[in-house]
Amino acid sequence: MRADARRNYERLLEQARIAFAESGVEASLDEIARRAGVASGTLYRHFPTRLDLVRAVLAGQLAELTDLGRGLLTAGDEFEALATWLRATVSHGLTYRGLAAAVMSASVDADEVANWHADLFEVGASLLDRAWQAGAIVAVDEADVLKMVGAIAWATQDAPDREAQAGRMLTVILNGLRPRH
């Protein structure tokens, strides 16, 4: 991609992230283009359909979440590293509500979705295992914990105090992970 086309692409993604966080996946594409400082035609050249834009935003957000988790695998406090990643995971689920559902309900490459899930699961499981190995948490089934975290975002997404409610629920899980001495 030419440098100017790359800049336009990045600005469109950034403005789409903001718009989707504010208004959900039905945010105006023309408004996203305007905020990015490009014509609507430029948006459609990069993202021919709304789903293409939603998918690109979701892929970027999930990659950032995966990268955060990988970076936390070397943090000194294993429990806090796990808690930080789980909080970020819940926050992602709350901020970008509707993104995953829009992608999953459309005809999307199942391998792409499977890869996203595999990357997130691998990082989450590694953080959980590392915390367990350090004695910071009790032995748990990684899939159970990760499903509960996803359920928190789903259950609280429409609550007026969703961040506070999700935070309280995540605290219950985190407290339950701690060993009893």
Secondary structure as the mmCIF struct_conf table of DSSP 4:
data_model
#
loop_
_struct_conf.conf_type_id
_struct_conf.id
_struct_conf.beg_label_comp_id
_struct_conf.beg_label_asym_id
_struct_conf.beg_label_seq_id
_struct_conf.end_label_comp_id
_struct_conf.end_label_asym_id
_struct_conf.end_label_seq_id
HELX_RH_AL_P HELX_RH_AL_P1 ALA A 3 SER A 23
TURN_TY1_P TURN_TY1_P1 VAL A 25 GLU A 26
HELX_RH_AL_P HELX_RH_AL_P2 LEU A 29 ALA A 36
TURN_TY1_P TURN_TY1_P2 GLY A 37 GLY A 37
BEND BEND1 VAL A 38 VAL A 38
HELX_RH_AL_P HELX_RH_AL_P3 SER A 40 HIS A 46
BEND BEND2 PRO A 48 THR A 49
HELX_RH_AL_P HELX_RH_AL_P4 ARG A 50 LEU A 72
TURN_TY1_P TURN_TY1_P3 LEU A 73 THR A 74
BEND BEND3 GLY A 76 GLY A 76
HELX_RH_AL_P HELX_RH_AL_P5 GLU A 78 THR A 95
TURN_TY1_P TURN_TY1_P4 TYR A 96 GLY A 98
HELX_RH_AL_P HELX_RH_AL_P6 LEU A 99 SER A 105
BEND BEND4 ALA A 106 ALA A 106
HELX_RH_AL_P HELX_RH_AL_P7 ALA A 110 GLN A 133
TURN_TY1_P TURN_TY1_P5 ALA A 134 GLY A 135
BEND BEND5 ALA A 136 ILE A 137
HELX_RH_AL_P HELX_RH_AL_P8 GLU A 142 THR A 156
TURN_TY1_P TURN_TY1_P6 GLN A 157 ASP A 158
BEND BEND6 ALA A 159 ALA A 159
TURN_TY1_P TURN_TY1_P7 PRO A 160 ASP A 161
HELX_RH_AL_P HELX_RH_AL_P9 ARG A 162 LEU A 177
BEND BEND7 ARG A 178 ARG A 178
HELX_LH_PP_P HELX_LH_PP_P1 PRO A 179 ARG A 180
#
